[in-house]
Amino acid sequence: MYRDTLSLLGPALPVVSFLGRLPTAMCQLGSLLLVAETSGSLATAGLTGGALAAGQTVAGPVIGRLADRHGQREVVLAASLANAVAVTALVLAALADAATGPLMALGALAGATVPQVGPLARTRSVALARRSGADDRLVGAVLSFEGTLDEVSFVLGPALVGLAAAVAHPAAALLLAALLLATCGTAFALHPTARATAPETSATSTRTSAADRTRLPGSAYALRGTMVLQGAMFGASQAGITALTEELGAPAQAGLVYAAMGVMSAAVGLSMAAVPARIGLTTRWRAATAGLVVLSVPLLFVGSLGALYAVVVILGAAYAPHLITVFGLTERSVPAARLAESMAFLTSGIVGGQALALALSGRLAEGRGAPAAFAVAVGAAVACAVLSWSVRVTSPARALRPAGAERSG
């Protein structure tokens, strides 16, 4: 299946889309480390990082909506260049010891201009598959592949930031992110496959598109909600892991524990293409959320570094199936004219949920220890399971475009 996926996408698109989404994974941690080092204030660093997350959460769906309406090429190109400028400005302001207000403003701008390469690459890949006449199994493989690229980027991105901070300065990591945005973001925008998601321009298709935009099913909002809860699991787990490793006298292990969880998630994500087609997406969703609940409960009882590694790595096996399945359900249930917007909403939901849960769980962990933070993760998992069993996802009628989408690499 992955051979067919790579044949469909071509050799260049996965590379530029992966490198184009790396800055998103780098900027959150990079901004925190940079501002903390230059200002000497963790509070200022937290406010700047929070502003960046808020900007991305609010503006992400707007960029997706613009891509749906005007095509990806112009929107991604403008956002990539604007984001590169905003990130560079944030670096220069931090190095110049700017006040908290300007740093927050630049952080919000850096978040608001994120070009959403991950969600838009997923939308583009699905469009290529649908226009080539691919069956649902290949579409599922495409979503698994894109989900794995996301997972790997969110493991590699912070690792690059940590490496740059160790051997040089956090500013180097953010300047690298800006360079990737300007080059690979531009390459993704200008790649010939961008035409696969170009909006129809005829009068008939315009009327159809306008009608489709009013028909977002209620299940789409539930799927967005479950992604907010998934983000909350990430944030609460991160807070709990940080608190427990500090308590155990090994704070440097926190990033490695979280990375190990990401590696397991990515590996399981790749295997999702092998799940038999007879197992429907709704069944997969319910199984994945059940896994989130069962595998997160042991977090409440870990008391050693070895146990933490074991529990967190095993929990990572449930993350990718949940994420990939929710993206798949969204692709099946929303009108094609709103797919990029919906994919961006899912990603923004993860970012927003993670930021909120990290702030809440961090406070709980300070006062009551790591189990309090992990309890938030377990609660979010239970809420995900409740949603999966209470929501019925239906597919709209789709008129597939003719085959012949560009596959040039």
C-alpha positions in Angstrom: 0.0 0.0 0.0 2.8 2.5 0.8 4.4 1.7 -2.5 1.1 2.8 -4.2 1.1 5.9 -1.9 4.5 7.0 -2.9 3.7 6.3 -6.5 0.7 8.5 -6.2 2.5 11.4 -4.4 5.8 11.3 -6.3 9.2 11.5 -4.7 9.4 15.3 -4.0 6.1 16.1 -2.4 6.5 14.0 0.8 10.0 15.5 1.3 9.0 19.1 1.0 5.8 18.6 3.0 7.8 16.9 5.8 10.5 19.6 5.9 7.8 22.3 5.6 5.9 21.1 8.7 9.1 20.7 10.8 9.1 24.4 11.8 5.7 24.0 13.5 7.2 21.4 15.7 10.2 23.5 16.4 8.8 26.9 17.1 6.8 26.2 20.3 9.8 24.8 22.3 12.2 27.0 20.5 10.4 30.2 21.5 10.2 29.0 25.1 13.9 28.3 25.3 14.9 31.4 23.5 12.9 33.9 25.5 13.8 32.1 28.8 17.5 32.4 28.0 17.4 36.0 26.7 15.0 37.4 29.3 15.8 35.3 32.3 12.1 35.0 33.0 10.2 31.7 32.7 6.9 33.7 33.0 7.8 35.8 30.0 8.8 32.7 28.1 5.5 31.0 29.0 3.5 34.0 27.9 5.3 34.2 24.6 4.8 30.5 24.0 1.2 30.7 25.0 0.6 33.6 22.6 2.2 31.6 19.8 -0.1 28.6 20.5 -3.1 30.9 20.7 -2.3 32.5 17.4 -2.0 29.1 15.7 -5.2 27.7 17.3 -7.3 30.7 16.1 -5.8 31.3 12.7 -5.2 27.7 11.6 -8.8 27.1 10.5 -8.9 30.5 8.7 -5.9 29.5 6.6 -7.6 26.2 5.9 -10.8 28.0 4.8 -8.8 30.4 2.5 -7.1 27.4 0.9 -10.5 25.7 0.3 -11.8 28.9 -1.4 -8.7 30.1 -3.2 -6.5 27.1 -3.6 -3.4 26.1 -1.7 -0.7 27.7 -3.9 -1.3 31.4 -3.1 -2.3 30.9 0.5 0.6 28.6 1.5 3.1 30.8 -0.3 1.9 33.9 1.4 1.7 32.2 4.8 5.1 30.6 4.5 6.9 33.8 3.7 5.0 35.7 6.4 5.7 33.1 9.0 9.4 33.1 8.1 9.5 36.9 8.6 7.5 36.7 11.9 9.8 34.0 13.4 12.9 35.9 12.4 11.4 39.1 14.0 10.7 37.1 17.2 14.4 36.0 17.3 15.7 39.5 16.7 13.3 41.0 19.4 14.3 38.4 21.9 18.0 38.9 21.3 17.4 42.7 21.7 15.8 42.1 25.1 12.4 43.4 24.0 9.7 43.8 26.6 7.1 41.1 27.3 4.3 42.8 25.3 6.2 43.0 22.0 7.4 39.4 22.5 3.9 38.2 23.0 2.7 40.1 20.0 5.4 38.6 17.8 4.7 35.2 19.2 1.0 35.5 18.3 1.9 36.7 14.8 4.3 33.7 14.4 1.5 31.4 15.5 -1.1 33.0 13.3 0.9 32.8 10.1 1.8 29.1 10.4 1.2 27.8 6.9 -0.6 24.6 8.0 1.5 22.4 5.8 0.5 19.3 7.7 -3.3 19.6 7.3 -3.0 20.9 3.8 -0.6 18.2 2.7 -3.1 15.7 4.1 -5.9 17.4 2.1 -3.8 17.5 -1.0 -2.8 13.8 -0.8 -6.4 12.7 -0.3 -7.5 14.8 -3.2 -4.8 13.2 -5.4 -6.0 9.7 -4.3 -9.7 10.5 -4.8 -9.1 12.0 -8.3 -7.1 9.0 -9.3 -10.0 6.7 -8.5 -8.3 5.2 -5.5 -10.4 3.0 -3.2 -10.9 3.7 0.5 -8.0 1.3 1.5 -5.5 3.5 -0.4 -7.0 6.6 1.0 -6.5 5.1 4.4 -2.9 4.3 3.6 -2.4 7.9 2.5 -3.8 9.2 5.8 -1.6 6.7 7.7 1.5 7.9 5.8 0.6 11.6 6.4 -0.1 10.9 10.1 3.3 9.2 10.4 5.0 12.2 8.9 3.3 14.4 11.5 4.4 12.1 14.3 8.0 12.0 13.1 8.1 15.8 12.7 6.8 16.3 16.3 9.6 14.0 17.6 12.4 15.4 15.4 11.4 19.1 15.7 12.0 19.4 19.5 15.1 17.2 19.2 16.6 19.6 16.7 15.8 22.5 19.0 17.4 20.8 21.9 20.5 20.0 19.9 20.8 23.6 18.6 20.4 24.9 22.1 23.1 22.6 23.4 25.7 23.3 20.8 24.9 26.9 19.9 21.9 28.9 21.0 18.1 28.5 20.8 18.1 31.4 18.3 19.9 29.0 15.8 16.9 26.6 15.9 14.4 29.3 15.2 16.5 30.7 12.4 16.7 27.2 10.9 12.9 27.0 11.2 12.5 30.3 9.4 14.8 29.1 6.6 12.8 25.9 6.2 9.6 27.9 6.0 11.0 30.2 3.3 12.4 27.4 1.2 10.4 24.2 1.8 7.1 26.0 2.5 7.5 27.8 -0.8 8.4 24.5 -2.5 5.3 22.9 -1.1 3.1 25.8 -2.3 4.6 25.8 -5.8 4.6 22.0 -6.3 2.4 21.1 -9.3 0.1 18.9 -7.1 -1.2 22.1 -5.6 -3.6 22.2 -8.6 -5.3 19.0 -7.2 -7.1 21.1 -4.6 -7.8 24.2 -6.8 -11.5 25.2 -6.4 -13.8 24.7 -9.3 -14.6 28.0 -11.1 -17.7 27.3 -13.2 -21.0 28.9 -12.2 -22.5 25.5 -11.4 -19.6 24.4 -9.2 -19.7 27.7 -7.4 -23.3 27.2 -6.5 -22.6 23.7 -5.4 -19.6 24.7 -3.4 -21.6 27.4 -1.7 -24.4 25.0 -0.8 -21.9 22.4 0.5 -20.4 25.0 2.8 -23.6 25.2 4.7 -23.8 21.4 5.3 -21.2 20.6 7.8 -22.6 17.6 9.8 -22.8 17.7 13.5 -20.4 14.8 13.8 -17.7 17.1 12.4 -17.8 19.2 15.6 -17.6 16.0 17.7 -14.5 15.0 15.8 -13.0 18.4 16.4 -13.8 18.0 20.1 -12.1 14.6 20.3 -9.0 16.2 18.9 -9.0 18.9 21.5 -9.2 16.1 24.1 -6.3 14.3 22.4 -4.3 17.5 22.6 -5.3 17.7 26.3 -3.8 14.2 26.7 -0.6 15.3 25.2 -0.4 18.4 27.4 -1.3 16.6 30.6 1.1 13.8 29.8 3.9 16.3 29.1 3.3 18.0 32.4 3.2 14.8 34.3 6.3 13.4 32.7 8.2 16.6 33.5 7.0 16.6 37.1 7.8 13.0 37.7 11.3 13.1 36.1 12.1 16.1 38.2 10.9 14.3 41.3 13.1 11.3 40.4 16.1 13.6 40.0 16.4 13.0 36.2 14.8 16.1 34.6 16.9 15.7 31.4 15.0 12.4 30.8 11.6 14.2 30.2 12.3 15.0 26.5 13.6 11.4 25.9 10.5 9.8 27.5 8.2 12.0 25.4 10.2 11.3 22.2 10.0 7.5 22.9 6.3 7.8 23.0 6.3 9.6 19.7 8.5 7.0 18.1 6.1 4.2 19.1 3.2 6.2 17.9 4.8 6.8 14.5 5.7 3.1 14.1 2.1 2.0 14.9 0.8 4.7 12.6 2.7 3.1 9.7 1.1 -0.2 10.5 -2.4 1.2 10.3 -2.5 0.6 6.5 -2.5 -3.2 7.2 -5.8 -3.1 9.2 -8.4 -5.1 7.2 -10.9 -2.9 5.3 -13.8 -4.9 6.8 -13.0 -3.1 10.1 -14.8 0.2 9.7 -13.6 3.6 10.8 -16.2 3.8 13.5 -15.1 0.5 15.0 -11.5 1.6 14.8 -12.4 4.9 16.5 -14.1 3.1 19.4 -11.2 0.6 19.7 -8.6 3.4 19.7 -10.4 5.4 22.4 -10.8 2.2 24.5 -7.0 1.8 24.1 -6.4 5.4 25.2 -8.4 4.7 28.5 -6.9 1.3 29.3 -3.3 2.3 28.5 -3.4 5.7 30.2 -4.7 4.5 33.6 -1.3 3.0 34.6 0.2 6.5 34.4 -1.5 7.1 37.8 0.7 4.5 39.5 4.1 4.9 37.9 6.9 5.6 40.5 10.2 4.9 38.7 11.9 6.0 35.5 11.8 2.5 34.0 8.1 2.1 34.7 7.5 5.6 33.2 9.3 4.6 30.0 7.3 1.4 29.7 3.9 2.9 30.4 4.4 5.9 28.1 5.8 3.9 25.2 2.9 1.5 25.4 0.4 4.4 25.6 2.0 5.8 22.4 0.7 2.8 20.5 -2.9 4.1 21.0 -2.2 7.7 19.9 -1.6 7.2 16.1 -4.6 4.9 15.6 -6.9 7.5 17.2 -5.4 10.5 15.3 -5.4 8.7 11.9 -8.9 7.4 12.4 -10.3 10.8 13.3 -8.7 12.3 10.2 -10.2 9.5 8.2 -13.7 10.0 9.6 -13.4 13.7 8.9 -12.4 13.1 5.3 -15.4 10.8 4.8 -17.9 13.1 6.6 -17.3 16.7 5.5 -17.9 18.2 2.1 -14.9 18.3 -0.2 -15.2 22.1 -0.3 -14.5 22.3 3.4 -11.9 19.6 3.8 -8.8 21.8 4.2 -10.6 24.0 6.8 -11.8 20.8 8.7 -8.3 19.3 8.7 -6.8 22.6 10.0 -9.5 22.7 12.7 -8.4 19.2 13.9 -4.7 20.2 14.0 -5.6 23.5 15.8 -7.7 21.6 18.2 -4.7 19.5 19.2 -2.6 22.6 19.7 -5.2 24.4 21.7 -6.0 21.4 23.9 -2.4 20.8 24.5 -1.7 24.4 25.5 -4.7 24.6 27.9 -4.0 21.2 29.5 -0.3 21.9 29.9 -1.1 25.1 31.8 -3.7 23.4 34.0 -1.8 20.2 34.6 1.4 22.1 35.3 -0.3 23.9 38.2 -1.8 20.6 39.5 1.5 18.9 39.3 3.2 21.7 41.2 0.7 21.3 44.1 -0.2 17.7 44.1 2.5 15.9 42.1 2.6 14.0 38.8 -0.5 11.8 39.4 -2.7 14.9 39.4 -1.5 15.8 35.9 -1.8 12.2 34.7 -5.4 12.2 36.0 -6.2 15.0 33.6 -4.9 12.8 30.7 -7.0 9.8 31.9 -10.1 12.1 32.1 -9.5 13.3 28.6 -9.2 9.7 27.4 -12.5 8.8 29.0 -14.2 11.8 27.4 -12.8 10.6 24.0 -14.3 7.2 24.5 -17.7 8.7 25.4 -17.7 10.7 22.2 -16.7 7.7 20.1 -19.7 5.7 21.4 -22.2 8.5 21.3 -21.6 10.1 17.8 -22.7 8.6 14.5 -20.6 9.6 11.6 -22.2 9.6 8.1 -20.6 10.1 4.7 -22.0 12.8 2.3 -22.6 12.0 -1.3 -19.5 12.8 -3.2 -19.1 13.5 -6.9 -15.5 12.5 -7.6 -13.6 14.7 -10.1 -12.1 13.0 -13.1 -8.9 11.1 -12.7 -5.7 12.8 -13.9 -4.4 14.7 -11.0 -0.8 15.7 -11.3 1.7 13.3 -9.8 4.9 14.9 -10.8 7.8 14.8 -8.4 
